[in-house]
Amino acid sequence: MGTLALGALGIVYGDIGTSPLYAFREAFHHQHLDATNPVYALGVASVVFWALILIISVKYLLFVMRADNHGEGGILALTAMIMPKGSASKKLSFAVALGIFGTALLYGDGLITPAISVLSAVEGVKETTTALDSLIIPIAVVILAVLFLIQKRGTAGIGRVFGPIMVLWFATLAGLGLNQIIQRPSVLKAISPTYAYDFFMVSPMKSFLTLGSIFLVVTGGEALYADMGHFGRKPIQMTWYFAVLPALLLNYFGQAALILSDPTAAERPFFKLAPEWAIVPLVILATMATVIASQALISGAFSLTVQAVQLDYLPRIKILHTSSDHRGQVYVPLVNWLLMFGCIGLVVTFKTSANLAAAYGIAVTTTMAITTALFYILAVNRWQWSKFKALSICVPLAIIDMAFLGANIPKIPEGGWFPLIIAIFLLVQMMTWRKGRQLVAQRINRGERDINDVLDEYGTVAKVPGTAVFMFKDLGKAPPALVNNLKHNKVLHKCTLIVAVETADIPRVALEERSTVTRVEPGVFQILLSFGFTEEPNVVEALLAIKERGFDFNLDDATFFLGHESVISGKAPGMNPVFEHLFVILNRGADSAGRFFNLPNDKIFEVGSTVEI
């Protein structure tokens, strides 16, 4: 438990743990709050306190994290749990689309978080000298570039030091804040919600819009849920209540106490908590903490991509496994380079963390609101909660979500449009790919024949030595490659395996449930292999496991027959022409099935066909 809690501190809480660098500052900066008025300092501290309690402690740790998909968390895992089976209702289909949109929004968040975190840490040098102002952007760009360039080496080695560094970081947060609270203990009265009420009453519209900046203190909430599969609910909860929450509250209340004592500190309250001699070490520590937070989001983007590919919402792309010990550690080159150029582009374009803060928040608030909606659907449809029980929990949570979302909407023209554009672009791709794949399957299915009929028709063909493995998803039907082999070559291998691979709606499938073998006739078998949506679909490894159970076939002399469909846009009904062309482009760029299923390159035989959609 202790090791997992330390790991959770280093990975799960990196995002929310680096928010003190900019969140309290932005609350005053964005709406130009009067720092000389104690109502604002105490009011912001009060709202921050209750936001952390209600959103993180209550919503995520108490309720949402109960919605685990066999231990796995995150909005895509939640979406997989409500995916309709068979004939789908329109309501559930819409809910799945919402979940996919929420997933797409996380990529926008993954772009902004590393940029704003690293930039805000490096900006701390302004407290010591103005001579380095012109170097802040180049330094941030170099740090981000190095971070992305080392991804292909894997993070197993670096990950061992994440926990201890974040322990030091949270201890520093607590110490800096506690020092100011001791000097002005009256700030603790902001725990009372009456100060939040006074804050909203003194200037209702300005205070409401300030919620858009205050929300920055809880932007890491979705990460807690997404990383549940790596660490488990208990270690994440324990780390939050005994380490992270106390450190954050002490620091935020310390910043409020500092502003009460010195209103000019509102310009950069975090770094002004520290004495001048400690600024440089604090900047270095803050930079390390933001790099760790960024690493967690990058790794999360890789894992999210793998899940989306497995669930068939994205085309197959090159995925490299960076650790032989931990199968979940992956490197996705395409995602890495897109994130790198995106993050660096944001730093160069927005120039300051204050400007980036305007673009930050809208994506996460929308995702959090979607999570609440999906939680309600899951509770009613799968857990069989009464609507009254589900609504009594979800309505208050939704009201809080909507308040923060509403406060973030004015940010859209100021930069909030960026993550929304990214999310909409990805949503279109994901839904187009999903629909296109369904159409391709329908077109192929039209010409399929029953496997028994085909084998009866060609029952007199010669049997040749060796093993043929036909990768084909529709068991019970004859793979086109097998039909062509029988028709033109007049031969059938003595051992013929028809292998289908399915992705289950759970993260991991137990080894004893991995395969189902059906004997069609002597020497011909149908095999269904099931993998979870977080697993690597290693077909050869799964077949060897079947062989160990007593099935007699030899993979050393096997040939793997793969169908390769060249998709062209046609006049048949099914998709809008624009989306048809997009699907054709996506299909051309998809990674090979051989590499995706970990098949040996020298034993693959591809059979091409043209499919018109």
N, C-alpha and C positions, 0 to 999 in steps of 0.2 A: 504493500500500500504506500509506504514512504517513498519508494523509488518512483512509483507511478505519479505520486503527488508532485515530486520534484520535476519529473518530466512534463507534467501538465503545467507547472509554473513556467517552464521554459518555452513551451510551444503554444498552449491554449491561451495563455493570458498575455502574450506579447503585444497584441493589438490594443486591448483595453488598458494594459499597463503602461503604454506610452502616451495615452491620451492626455495626461496631465501636462505634457509639453506644450499643448496648444489649446485645449478645450476651454479652460477657464478664461484664458486671454481672449479667445474668440467671442465668448459670451459678452464681454464688454466692448470689444472692437467692432463687431458686426453691426450692432444697433446703436453704437456710440453711447453706451450707458454712462451716466454721470458717476464716476468712481468716488466722488466726494460725498455722495448720498449713501449712507450706511444701509438703507433699505435695499439697494441693489446688491451690495456685497453679501449681505445676510440672505437676501432672497435667492440669489444664484446658488449660494451654498446649500440652501434648503432644498431647492429643486434638484440639484445634483444628488443630494442624499437620497431623496425619495425616488429619483429615477433609477439609481443603482439598486435600491431595495425592491421596487415594484417590477422593473424590467428584468434585471438579472436574477436577483434572489427568488422572486416569486414566479414570474412568467417562465423563465428558462430553467432554473434549477429545480423548481418545485413541480411545474406542470409539463412544459414542452419536452424536457429530457426523459419523461416517462414514455414518450413516443419513439422508442428505439426499434429499429428494424433488425431484430436478432443481434442487438448490441451496437449497431451502426446508427449514427445520427446524421443530421444535416438535412437541408430542404429537399435534396434529390432522393435521399433514402426515405424521407417522409412521403414524397410524391410516389415513389415505387410502392409504398404500402397501400395507397388508395387507388392505384391503377386498376381500372375495371377489367374484369375477366369476361370473355365472351361478348355478349351484346352489351354495349356500354350506354349508360344514360348520358344525356347531353350535359347534365349537371356535373357528373364525374369527369367527363371529357374536358369540360371547361376548367375544372379544378386541376386536372393534370396540366393543362396549358398554363394555368397560373403558376404551378410549381416549376415548370420549365422556364417561365419568365423570371421567377425568383432566382433560379439557378443562373440564368444569363446575367442577372444584375450583380451577382457575386463576382463575376469577372471584371466588371467595372470597378467594384470595390477593390479588387485585387490590383488594379492599376493605380488607384489613387493612394491607397494606404502606404505602400513603400515610399512613394514620392513625398507625401506630406510628412511622414514620420522622420525620414532621413533629413529632409530639408529643415524641419523644425529643430532637430538636434544640432545640426551644423550651425544654424543661426545663433546658437548660444554664444559663439565667439564674439558677437557684437557687444556682449557685456564687458569684455576685456579691452577690445580695441576696435576702431573703425577701419584700421588699415587693411583688414582682411575681408572687408565687405564685398569687394569685387571677386573674391575667390570662393565665396559661399556656393554659388551655383556650380562652378567647375568641380569643387570638392564633392558636392552631393552627386554629381553625374559620375565621377570616378568611383565613388563608393557603390552606387547602384550598378554600374557596369561590371565591377569586380564581382559583386554578389551574383549577378546572373551568369557570368562567365564560369564560375566555379560549380554551377549546378550539375553539370554533366559528370563531375567527380563523385556525386552523391553527398549526402549530408550525415552519414552515420558517424564519422569522426567528429565533425563539428558539433553534432547534436549532444555529445557527452558533456560539453562545457556550457551548453545553453542554460541548464538548470541553475548551476552555481552563479553564473553572471546575473540571471534574473532574480535570484535570492538577494544578491548585493543591490540590485536595482530597486527592488521593493523595500528593502531595508533603508535605502537612501531616501526613497519617497517618504517613508514614515518618519525618519529622523528629521528631514527638512521641514515637514509640516508640523511635527510635534514641537519643534523649537519655537515656531511662531505662535502656536496655540498656548504654550506655557506663558508667553509674554502677553497674550490677550485671550484668556480663557473664556471671556464672554461670548466669543464667536460660536461656542458650542450650543448656544441657545437656538441656533439656526436649525437644529434637529427638529424643532417644533414645526409642524406644517403651517402654523399661523404666519410664519415669516414668508413662506412660499405664497400664501394668500395675499399678504401685504404687497409682495412683489408684483403680483398680477393686478392688483387694484391701483397702484400708484400710476401706472401707464399701461392699460390693458393691451393695446395693440403692439406697442414696443416690446412688452414683456412676452407676449405670445410669440412674436417673431424671434425673440431671443432663444426660444426653445429649439430653433433650428441649429444653433451653436451649442447649446447645452447638451443636445443629443450626442455630440461627439464623445461624451464620457461613456456611452454605452455601445458604441459602434462595434465593439468586439463581441457582443452578445451572441451573434449567430455563429461565431467561431467556437464558442463553448459547445454548442450543440453539434456542430460539424465534426469536432474532434473527439466526440464521445466514444467512437469505435476504437480509437487508439489507446485511451486511458481508462475508460469506464466512468460511470456516473459518480460513484462514491469518491474516487480521488479528486475529480474536478470539483465536487461540492466541498470536500474537506479543504482543499487548497483555497477556494474562494472565501469561505467563512473564517478561516484561521490565519490567512496571510494576505491575500489580494485585497479583499474588501477593507480590512482595517488600514492597510497601507494607503489605499486610494483615498479613503475618507479623511485620514490624517493629513494627506497632502493637499486635498482640495480645501479643507477647512483652514489649513495653514496659509494657503494662497488668499483665502477670504480675510483672514486675520491680518495678513500683510497689507492688503488693500485698505482695510479699515485704518491701519496705522499710517500708511503712506499711499494715498490715492494714485500717485504717479507710477506706482509699481504695476498698475493694471496693464501697462504697455507690454511687459514681459514678466508676469508674476512668478513663473516657475523658476527661472534662473536667478531672479532677485531674492529667492528664498535662501540662496547659498551665499556665504561670505565670499569676498572677491578672490581670495587665495584658492578657493575650491572650484571656481568656474571652469578652468581648463580640465581638471579631472572629471568634473560633472559632464562637460561636453563629450569627453571621450566615452564615459560610461553610458550616456544617453545615446550616443551614436551606436555603440554595441547593442544596446537594448532595441533600438529601432531596426537594426539589421536583423536581429533575431525575430522581431515581430514581422518583418518583411519576409524572412525565410519561411515562417509559418504559413503566410498567405500564399507564397509561391508554391510550396509543397501542397497546400490545399487546392490550388488551381490545377496542379498536375493530377491529384487524386480525383477531383471533380470531373476532369476530362476523361479519365479512364472509366469512371462510372457512366458517363454520358455515352461513350463509345460502346460499352458493354450493353447498355439498355437500348442501343440503336437510335440514339438521338443525334449522334455525330458520326461522320465517316470514320473508317479505320485510319488511324494515323500512327506514325512511328512512335513507339513507346519503348524506352529502355529501362531495364530493371537494374538499379545501381547497387543493390545489396543481395548477396546470396542467402543471408541470414534472415532479412526482413523483406518479405515479398511485397509489402505495401509501399516500399520506397521506390519511386519511379522518377524518370526524367523524360519529359515530353518536349523534344527540341522545338517544334513549331510554337507551342504555347510559351516556352521560355523566351524565344526571340521576340515574339509579339509583345509579351509583357515588358521585356527590356526596352525596346524602342518606344513603347507606350509610356512607361514610367519616365524615361529620360526626356521624351517629348513634353510631358506634363511639366517637369521641372524647368525646362528651358522656356516653355510658353508662359506659365503662370508666375515664375520667378520667385515668389515668396510663399511660405506656408499659409499666410493669411489669405492670399488669393486662392490657393488650392482649397482652403476650408470652405469656400463658397461652392465649390463643385462637390464637396464631400457631404454625405449624409442622405441625400435623396434616394440613392440606390439601396442603402442599408435599411432605411425606414420602410421603403416599399417591400423589401424582402421580409422584414419582420412582420409587417401587416399580413403578407401572404402566408407566412408561417402560422399566424394565429388562425386564419381562415382554414388552412389545411388541417390544423389541429382539431378544430371543431368538426370538420367532415369526418376525420378519422375516429373521433370520440363517438359520434353518432352512428356511423355506418359500420365500423369494425369492432369497437368496444361495446357497442349497444348501450351507450349512455342515453338517458332520456334527454330530449331537447332542452328541457328546463335546466337540468344539471349542467349540460354543456354550455348553454347560453349564460348561465349565472357566472361561469368562469370566464368565458371567452368575450362576452360583451364588455366588461370593465377593461380587459386587456386590449380589446380592439379600440376602445375610446382613447386609451393612452397612445396606442399606435397611430391613430388618426390625428391626434393633437400634434404629435411630433412630425408626422407626414405633412400635415397642413402647414406647419411652420417652415418646413423645408421647401415647399413648392415655390416660394418667391426666389429661391436660389437657382431655379432652372435657367433664367436668362444670364445669371452671373457665372455660369460654368456647370451648373447641375445638369445641363443638357448632355454633357459629354458621356457620363456613365449610362444615361438613358438611351442615347444613340447606340452605344456599344451593345447594350442589352437587347434592344429591338433588332439590331443587325443579327445577333446571335440567335435570338428567338426565331426569326425568319429562317435562318439556316437550319436550325434544329427541327422545326416543324416541317420544313420542306424535305429534309432528308428522311424523316420518319414516314411522311406520306409517300414520297417517291419509292422508298424501299417496299412499302406495302403494295404499290402498283406494280413494281417489277415482279414481286412474288405472285401476284394475281395473273400477270401475263404469262409467266413461266408455268404456273399451275394448269393453265388451259390445255397445254399439250402433254401433260404428264399422263403416264399409264401406270396401272397397278403393277407392283414388282412381281407378283405371282404370275400375272398374265404374260409379262415379258419373258420370264424364265421358262414358262411352259412353251412359248412360241419358239424359243431358241434352245430347247432342251437337248438337241442333238449336236450342238457345237462342241468343238474340241476343248478339253480342259488343259490349261498350260500351267507349269509349275510357278510358284511364287504367290505373293500376297498383293492384292489390289485393294486400296483404301479409297473409297469414293466419298468425298465430303459433300453431303447433300442434306438440306434441312428438313425435307418432307418425308419422314419415314412412312413406309407403306407404298410409296411411289418409287418408280425406277429413275435413278439419276440419268439425265440426258447423256452424260459421258459414258455410262454403262451401256445404254441403248446403242449409241454410236459404235462402241467397241464390238458389241455382239453383231450389229448389222453389217459393218464394213470389214472387221477383222475376223469374224466368225470364231471368236475364242472367248473363254471365260476362265479366269484364274481359279486355281484349285481352292484358294482361300480368298473370298471376296467379302470385304467389310464395308457396309454402308453406314457412314458415321454422321450423325446430326449433333450439332452443338447448340444448346439453348442457354440463355441467361435467365437465371431465376430472379425473382423479385426480393431476394434476401442477399445480404452481403457475402456470405460464405456458405458453401454446401459441404456437408460432412462427407468424408472420403467413402464411407459405406453407402452413401446415397448418390455418389458421383455418376454411376453408370447403370444403364439398363440394357441387357443383351437379349435379343430375340433371334431364334434360329428360324430362317426362312425355308431353307432346304439344306441338305448336306453341303458344307463348305461355304454357305452364304449366310451372313449374319447382319442383322440391323442393330446398331449400337447408338443409344442416346446418351450423350455426355452433358451433364449439368454443371454449370459454374455460377458462383455468386457474382453480383455486379461489381465487386471490388477485387475479384480474383483474376489471375492471369490464365487464359484458356490454353493450357499446354496439352495438346491432343496426344502427342506421343507418350508423355508421362502417364496420362490417364489410360491409354491403351495398354501400356506395360503393366499397370496395376491390375487390369482385367486379366492379362496373361498369367500373372502370379496366382490368380484364383483358379487356374486350371484350364483356361481356354487355350486351345492349341492353334496358335498362329505365330508366324515369324515376321517381325518387323525389320529384320536386317536386310531382307531382299524385297521389301515392300515398295510399291509405287503409289504415290498419293495423287489421285485424280481430282483436280479442282475445276469447277466451272468459272469461267470469266465472262461476265456479261458486259458487252459494249452497249450502253444505253443511248438511244437517239430520241429526239423530240419528234412526236408524230401528231396526227390529227385525232387520235382516239380520245374520248372524254376521260377526265380524271383530274387534271391539274390545269391551273392557269398557265398559259404559254410562258410567262415570265418565270414562274416557279419551275416549270419544266426545264427551261434552259439552265437555271441555277442548279437544279438537281444533276443535270448532265455534267456540268462543270465539277460539282462536288464528287460525283462518281468517278470521274477521270482522275481526280487527285487523291482518291482513297488509297491507302496502303494495301499491299498485296495480302490476300487471305493467308497465303503460306507463312508470311512473317508473323501475321497476327495470331495464328494458331500454333506458332513455334514448330513448323514442319521443316525437315531437313531440305535445303535448297536443291541438292543433287538428286532428290527422289520425287520431285514434283513434276507432274505432267498436266498442263493447263489445256482445257478444251473451251474454245471461244464460241460465243453466240451473240447475236444482236437482238436487243429487246427494244421495241418501240413503245413509248408511253404517251 
